């Protein structure tokens, strides 16, 4: 975590006065009160005050704080206000404490407080009972779950490298492209978002470096093998470096080869470039034909290509008046892309097309299926976000599933991890590594 600490400290962390737009309309005095404490008091003192606030509000030494709580619980939108306050309070404390090893333990104690809140059975003021009920209910919300996810992946004691992961959720730290949807919410405060952004960049950079080293070493081994066939001084044999993915070496090698060929720049330098050049001048009917050809052209096996071609013809269909006469507009292309994403990645809450996805994955394999999804996102950056969002929904739905039962999804996520790393717009990893002997 030393690298993360340095990155956060360099990222202008002094934003404790931040207040999101959607909280401006509510009474924010209680939140601002604890922001001031956080800036001026030791973590032990702040944690003690929060414990009093949640568990023993009637014993809180400042009567003004009790009035602030009353304002929250008696407001017309009490549940929303309380949820927002608890979430923002936890987030700002996490962002402030997580960068310091000495204060990190306070985060675990803070989250535990919401599970230890006891609703008194004795007679007490109504606002206290409501407040305790709301604080207890917070531990059952998705906002609380997302906080726990972050603490899990940033806690070295529970890091999957330190022990064998048991369920899919243990692997979340491996996939920075899932962080936004799995760790942020509508009540997120800016300093929490800033920390998460730094952590995401750190995780992505770490994976990219490991991937680059593996690819460099593979190139060195190939070159050494070639030189050893010559009647010259034989170079020393290069030892292999374990690949940084959870894929087996053969699958990893195939994936890196596939995604190197499917970077956006490479796509546009092939016959597909014609598709991108004329896309805005095509009618819907012509676009559908060209689009399907573009998606399947990299599928080498004729039987598989035909099967996917037929599937796409059946599933790319939008009700457009005089569609084959009208030229395409961006919003229509996005509709087509999103519609196809909905078919290719099923919604776990509405799994009507789960069988279609599994059949395609069985037909193509995870690497070729992710390659098809990647080519789809080249139509628009908005489709890349939609893809990541749908993958996050799948991850959240299956996060409690055992590793053995979720291997199909892990294979997809690992391929996505490689595809996104190799396909970076600024610098493609595979194309930019330098060969050094």
C-alpha positions in Angstrom: 0.0 0.0 0.0 3.0 2.3 0.1 2.6 3.2 -3.6 -1.1 3.9 -3.1 -0.3 6.1 -0.1 2.1 8.2 -2.1 -0.3 8.5 -5.0 -3.1 9.7 -2.8 -0.9 12.2 -1.0 0.1 13.7 -4.3 -3.4 13.9 -5.5 -4.5 17.1 -3.7 -6.4 15.2 -0.9 -7.4 18.4 0.9 -11.1 18.3 -0.2 -12.8 17.7 3.1 -15.2 20.6 2.5 -16.7 19.0 -0.6 -20.5 18.6 -0.7 -22.2 16.8 -3.6 -24.9 18.6 -5.5 -27.7 16.3 -4.4 -27.0 16.9 -0.7 -27.3 20.7 -0.9 -31.1 20.6 -0.7 -31.1 18.8 2.6 -29.9 19.8 6.1 -26.2 19.1 5.9 -25.2 20.4 9.3 -24.5 17.0 10.9 -22.3 16.0 8.0 -20.3 19.3 8.2 -20.0 18.9 11.9 -18.2 15.5 11.5 -16.0 16.9 8.6 -14.7 19.5 11.0 -14.0 16.8 13.6 -12.2 14.7 11.0 -9.9 17.6 10.1 -9.0 18.5 13.7 -9.3 15.3 15.8 -7.4 12.1 16.1 -9.1 9.0 14.5 -9.8 7.5 18.0 -11.6 10.6 19.1 -13.7 10.8 15.8 -14.5 7.1 16.1 -15.6 7.6 19.7 -17.9 10.4 18.7 -19.4 8.4 15.9 -20.0 5.5 18.3 -21.9 7.8 20.6 -23.8 9.2 17.7 -25.0 5.8 16.5 -25.2 3.8 19.7 -25.7 6.3 22.5 -27.1 9.4 20.9 -28.9 10.3 24.2 -25.5 10.5 25.9 -23.9 12.7 23.2 -22.1 15.6 25.0 -23.2 18.2 22.4 -27.0 19.0 22.5 -26.8 20.7 19.1 -25.9 17.3 17.6 -29.1 15.8 18.9 -31.0 18.7 17.3 -29.2 17.9 14.0 -30.3 14.3 14.3 -33.9 15.4 14.9 -33.8 17.5 11.8 -32.7 14.5 9.8 -35.2 11.9 11.1 -38.2 14.3 11.1 -37.6 15.5 7.6 -40.1 14.5 4.8 -37.3 12.4 3.2 -35.9 11.0 6.4 -34.8 7.6 5.0 -33.0 9.1 2.0 -31.4 11.7 4.2 -30.2 9.2 6.8 -28.9 6.8 4.1 -27.0 9.7 2.4 -25.5 10.9 5.7 -24.3 7.4 6.8 -22.9 6.6 3.4 -21.1 10.0 3.1 -19.8 9.9 6.7 -18.3 6.4 6.1 -16.8 7.3 2.7 -15.1 10.5 4.0 -13.7 8.6 7.0 -12.4 5.8 4.8 -10.8 8.2 2.3 -9.1 10.1 5.2 -8.0 7.0 7.2 -7.1 4.4 4.6 -3.9 6.1 3.5 -2.4 5.7 7.0 -1.5 2.3 8.4 -2.1 3.6 12.0 -5.6 4.8 11.3 -6.7 2.0 8.9 -8.0 -0.2 11.6 -10.5 2.5 12.6 -12.3 1.8 9.3 -13.2 -1.7 10.3 -14.4 -0.5 13.7 -16.5 2.2 12.0 -18.4 -0.2 9.7 -18.9 -2.7 12.6 -20.7 0.0 14.5 -23.7 -0.2 12.2 -24.1 -3.9 13.0 -23.8 -3.4 16.7 -26.5 -0.8 17.0 -29.0 -2.0 19.6 -32.5 -0.6 19.5 -33.4 0.0 23.2 -36.5 -1.6 24.5 -36.9 0.9 27.3 -39.0 4.0 26.7 -37.0 6.8 25.0 -37.6 9.7 22.7 -39.1 8.8 19.4 -36.4 10.4 17.3 -33.8 8.2 19.0 -35.7 5.0 18.1 -36.1 6.1 14.5 -32.4 7.1 14.3 -31.2 3.7 15.7 -33.5 1.9 13.3 -32.1 3.8 10.3 -28.5 3.3 11.3 -29.1 -0.4 11.8 -30.9 -0.6 8.4 -27.9 0.9 6.7 -25.9 -2.3 7.2 -28.3 -4.0 4.9 -28.1 -1.6 2.0 -26.1 -1.8 -1.3 -24.2 1.3 -0.2 -22.9 -0.5 2.8 -22.0 -3.5 0.8 -20.0 -1.4 -1.6 -18.0 0.0 1.3 -17.3 -3.5 2.5 -16.1 -4.4 -1.0 -13.6 -1.6 -1.1 -12.2 -2.5 2.4 -12.0 -6.1 1.4 -9.8 -5.4 -1.7 -7.6 -2.8 0.0 -7.0 -5.0 3.1 -3.8 -6.9 2.7 -4.8 -9.4 5.3 -7.6 -10.6 3.1 -5.9 -10.1 -0.2 -6.3 -13.1 -2.5 -2.5 -13.3 -2.8 -2.3 -14.1 0.9 -4.8 -17.0 0.7 -6.8 -19.0 -1.8 -9.9 -17.1 -2.9 -13.1 -18.9 -2.0 -15.8 -17.0 -3.9 -15.9 -14.8 -7.0 -16.1 -11.6 -4.8 -12.6 -12.3 -3.5 -11.3 -11.5 -7.0 -12.8 -8.0 -7.4 -9.4 -6.3 -6.8 -8.1 -7.9 -10.0 -10.6 -6.0 -12.2 -10.2 -2.2 -12.1 -12.8 -1.9 -14.9 -15.5 -3.0 -12.5 -14.6 -0.5 -9.7 -16.9 2.3 -10.8 -20.1 0.2 -10.8 -19.2 -2.1 -7.9 -17.7 0.5 -5.5 -19.3 3.9 -6.2 -22.9 5.0 -5.7 -25.2 8.0 -6.1 -24.2 9.3 -2.7 -20.4 9.2 -3.2 -18.3 12.1 -2.0 -15.5 13.6 -4.0 -12.6 12.6 -1.7 -13.8 9.0 -1.8 -14.0 9.1 -5.6 -10.5 10.6 -5.7 -9.1 7.8 -3.6 -10.8 5.2 -5.6 -9.5 6.7 -8.8 -5.9 6.6 -7.5 -6.3 3.0 -6.3 -7.8 2.0 -9.7 -4.8 3.6 -11.6 -2.4 1.8 -9.2 -4.0 -1.6 -9.8 -4.2 -1.1 -13.5 -0.5 0.1 -13.7 0.6 -2.9 -11.6 -1.1 -5.4 -13.9 0.1 -3.6 -17.1 3.7 -3.8 -15.8 3.4 -7.5 -15.1 1.8 -8.1 -18.5 4.6 -6.2 -20.2 7.3 -8.2 -18.4 5.7 -11.5 -19.4 5.4 -10.5 -23.0 9.0 -9.2 -23.1 10.3 -12.5 -21.6 8.3 -14.5 -24.1 9.9 -12.5 -27.0 13.3 -13.1 -25.4 12.7 -16.8 -25.2 11.7 -17.0 -28.8 14.8 -15.1 -29.9 17.1 -17.2 -27.7 15.5 -20.4 -29.2 16.2 -19.0 -32.7 19.8 -18.1 -31.8 20.5 -21.6 -30.3 19.7 -23.2 -33.6 22.7 -21.2 -35.2 26.3 -22.3 -35.0 27.3 -19.4 -32.8 27.9 -18.8 -29.2 24.8 -20.0 -27.5 23.0 -17.4 -25.3 21.8 -18.4 -21.8 18.4 -20.0 -21.7 15.7 -17.5 -20.5 13.5 -18.6 -17.7 9.8 -18.2 -18.1 7.8 -15.6 -16.1 4.4 -16.7 -14.8 1.7 -14.9 -16.8 -0.2 -12.3 -14.7 -3.7 -13.7 -15.5 -5.6 -16.6 -14.0 -5.7 -18.2 -17.4 -3.6 -21.2 -18.3 -0.5 -20.4 -20.4 -2.0 -21.7 -23.6 -5.2 -19.6 -23.2 -3.1 -16.6 -22.1 -1.0 -16.8 -25.2 -4.0 -17.1 -27.4 -5.7 -14.2 -25.7 -2.7 -11.8 -26.0 -2.3 -12.7 -29.7 -6.0 -12.2 -30.4 -6.3 -8.9 -28.6 -3.1 -7.5 -30.1 -4.7 -8.1 -33.5 -8.0 -6.5 -32.4 -6.7 -3.2 -31.1 -8.7 -0.3 -32.6 -5.7 1.0 -34.7 -5.1 -2.5 -36.2 -8.8 -2.9 -37.0 -8.9 0.3 -38.9 -5.8 -0.6 -40.9 -7.4 -3.7 -42.3 -10.4 -4.2 -44.6 -12.6 -3.1 -41.7 -11.4 0.4 -42.2 -13.9 0.7 -45.1 -16.7 -0.1 -42.7 -15.7 2.7 -40.4 -15.2 5.2 -43.2 -18.6 4.7 -44.8 -20.6 3.9 -41.6 -22.4 7.3 -41.5 -23.5 7.0 -45.2 -25.0 3.6 -44.9 -28.7 2.9 -44.7 -29.8 0.7 -41.8 -30.2 -2.3 -44.0 -26.7 -2.0 -45.5 -25.3 -1.2 -42.1 -26.7 -4.4 -40.7 -25.0 -6.5 -43.4 -21.7 -4.7 -43.1 -21.8 -4.7 -39.3 -22.3 -8.4 -39.1 -19.5 -9.1 -41.5 -17.2 -6.8 -39.5 -18.1 -8.6 -36.2 -17.5 -12.2 -37.6 -14.5 -11.6 -39.9 -12.0 -12.6 -37.3 -13.7 -15.9 -36.5 -11.4 -18.4 -38.4 -13.5 -21.5 -38.2 -16.2 -21.5 -41.0 -18.7 -23.4 -38.9 -18.5 -21.1 -36.0 -18.5 -18.0 -38.2 -21.8 -19.2 -39.8 -23.4 -20.0 -36.5 -22.6 -16.5 -35.1 -23.6 -14.9 -38.4 -27.0 -16.5 -38.2 -27.4 -15.5 -34.5 -26.5 -11.9 -35.3 -28.9 -11.7 -38.2 -31.7 -12.9 -36.0 -30.9 -10.5 -33.1 -29.9 -7.3 -34.7 -33.3 -5.8 -35.5 -34.7 -2.4 -34.6 -38.2 -1.1 -35.6 -37.3 1.9 -37.8 -39.8 3.4 -40.2 -38.3 3.2 -43.7 -35.1 2.0 -42.1 -33.4 0.9 -45.3 -33.9 4.3 -46.8 -32.7 6.5 -44.0 -29.1 7.2 -43.2 -27.8 6.2 -39.8 -27.4 8.6 -37.0 -25.3 8.2 -33.9 -28.2 7.4 -31.6 -29.4 4.7 -33.9 -25.9 3.1 -33.9 -25.9 3.3 -30.1 -29.4 1.7 -30.0 -28.2 -1.2 -32.2 -25.0 -1.6 -30.1 -26.8 -1.6 -26.8 -29.4 -3.9 -28.1 -26.8 -6.4 -29.1 -24.9 -6.1 -25.8 -28.2 -6.9 -24.1 -28.3 -10.1 -26.1 -24.7 -11.0 -25.7 -24.5 -10.4 -22.0 -27.6 -11.4 -20.1 -29.2 -9.4 -17.3 -29.0 -11.7 -14.2 -32.2 -10.3 -12.9 -33.9 -11.1 -16.2 -32.0 -14.1 -17.5 -34.2 -14.9 -20.5 -31.2 -14.8 -22.9 -28.7 -16.5 -20.5 -28.8 -19.6 -22.7 -27.9 -17.6 -25.8 -24.9 -16.2 -24.1 -23.8 -19.6 -22.8 -24.3 -21.1 -26.2 -22.2 -18.4 -27.9 -19.5 -18.8 -25.3 -19.5 -22.6 -25.8 -19.3 -22.0 -29.6 -16.6 -19.4 -29.6 -14.8 -19.7 -26.3 -14.2 -16.8 -23.9 -11.4 -15.2 -25.9 -13.3 -15.0 -29.2 -16.5 -13.9 -27.4 -14.7 -11.1 -25.6 -13.0 -10.2 -28.9 -16.5 -9.8 -30.5 -17.6 -7.6 -27.6 -14.4 -5.5 -27.9 -15.1 -4.9 -31.7 -18.6 -3.9 -30.8 -17.3 -1.2 -28.4 -15.2 0.4 -31.2 -18.4 1.9 -32.6 -18.6 4.3 -29.6 -16.9 4.9 -26.2 -20.4 4.8 -24.7 -20.7 1.2 -25.6 -17.5 0.4 -23.7 -19.0 1.9 -20.6 -22.2 -0.1 -21.2 -20.1 -3.3 -21.5 -18.3 -2.7 -18.3 -21.6 -1.9 -16.5 -23.2 -5.2 -17.7 -20.1 -7.1 -16.6 -20.3 -5.4 -13.2 -24.0 -6.5 -12.9 -22.9 -10.1 -13.6 -20.1 -9.9 -11.1 -22.4 -8.5 -8.3 -25.0 -11.2 -9.0 -22.5 -14.0 -8.8 -20.0 -12.6 -6.2 -21.1 -15.0 -3.5 -20.7 -18.0 -5.9 -17.8 -20.4 -5.3 -14.7 -20.1 -7.5 -15.4 -23.5 -9.0 -18.9 -22.6 -10.0 -18.0 -19.2 -11.5 -15.0 -20.2 -13.6 -16.9 -19.4 -16.8 -17.3 -15.8 -15.6 -13.7 -15.6 -14.3 -12.5 -16.6 -17.8 -14.5 -13.9 -19.4 -13.3 -11.3 -16.9 -9.7 -12.3 -17.3 -10.0 -12.0 -21.0 -11.6 -8.6 -20.6 -8.7 -7.6 -18.3 -6.2 -8.5 -21.0 -8.3 -7.0 -23.8 -8.6 -3.6 -22.0 -5.0 -3.5 -21.0 -3.7 -4.4 -24.5 -6.2 -2.1 -26.3 -5.4 1.1 -24.5 -5.7 4.0 -26.9 -2.6 5.9 -25.9 -0.1 3.0 -25.8 -0.7 -0.6 -26.8 1.2 -2.8 -24.3 2.2 -5.5 -26.8 3.3 -3.1 -29.5 5.3 -0.8 -27.2 7.4 -3.3 -25.3 11.1 -3.1 -26.1 13.2 -6.2 -26.7 16.2 -6.3 -24.4 18.8 -9.1 -24.2 
